[in-house]
Amino acid sequence: MARVFSGIQPSGGMHLGNLLGALRNWVAYQHDHDAVYCVVDLHALTTAPDPAELRDNTMAAAAMLLSVGIDSDRSTLFVQSSVGEHAELAWMMECTVGFGELRRMTQFKDKSDRSEFVSAGLFTYPALQASDILLYDTDLVPVGDDQRQHIELCRDIAERFNRRYGETFVVPAHVIPEAGARVMDLQNPGDKMSKSLESAGTVGVLEEPDSVTRKFKRAVTDSDNEVHYNPDTKPGVSNLLGILASATGRTPESVADDYAQYGPLKADTAEAVNELLSPIRERYAELSSDPGEIARVLAAGADKARTVAAATLNRARDNAGLIPRSPA
Ligand code: TYM
């Protein structure tokens, strides 16, 4: 069975972009693939979050993944820092990736421009991400469009390592959905939707229906009052069409044919999103009352993940010329 791996940062609440761009594919893949999903707390450390918040957010992210439909009987779900192999292989990845390659990453440019203190970890972030993926002999990586460059770099790293040291890693491919790959901010449709759930432009996965409806009603559009899909010239309207298409399994172009005015498009998009979110909210409320169960799922997931990761790490160590950890 082909292996699927993906990860999400535990940095506050999840939003509609995470759900439509990535998590819905995660759920779909677990039925006919060997699915491994990870809450990447080591990646979150690159921006020095408050320790208590990081811990809470990590558990909340796991609860959220279970609420969107990740089934711990079908998928392996764990926290990155529980499997030490990720950090160890990351060093080997850092020694395989070029400084120039890391410098070209647009996410690093965006994040470092916005930060006062830029950690070295923020710069080498894609090397840790490559470690996450390659440890599991991953075939497919379901992600949103903003991760495309990181996955392509991961492929280059895998190929370079294989050339240097002989066949070691499976070279993975990204899977990016047609609609929903780039959910934009409702207030600034030139920017992608991102965490900071208080913002009027971001819709949280756990947000109350009234608030969701209000945010869609106030979404920025344009003044020409024509509904058609063109993200370059009509970013606001196209974002609404993309969200409605993704939520209902259609294409944005065919959704556009159904509307002549912005008002009904906004109302229907809000309704479709609320329909998608309401079961998630209910399951999250149930799960949150049982933190012991989440901890059990994560511990069992980490045990399973470690078995696969340890075998791959040993192969990489051996091929690169590191001596066995203990005499064979
Ligand atoms: P993160 O935590 O920022 O986002 C998790 C997933 O959500 C997708 N996403 C979006 N999709 C559509 N529209 C948006 N506005 C939007 N915002 C976020 C992301 O593309 C992602 O798929 N570096 C990764 C985490 C990571 C990872 C990995 C992913 C670490 N190791 C290994 C894949 C494989 C990140 O920060 O995602």
Residues whose N, C-alpha, C, O or C-beta is under 5 A from the ligand:
A	BS01	TYM	F5 S6 G7 I8 Q9 G17 N18 G21 A22 V40 Q129 D132 I133 P142 V143 G144 D145 D146 Q147 G180 A181 R182 V183 K192 M193
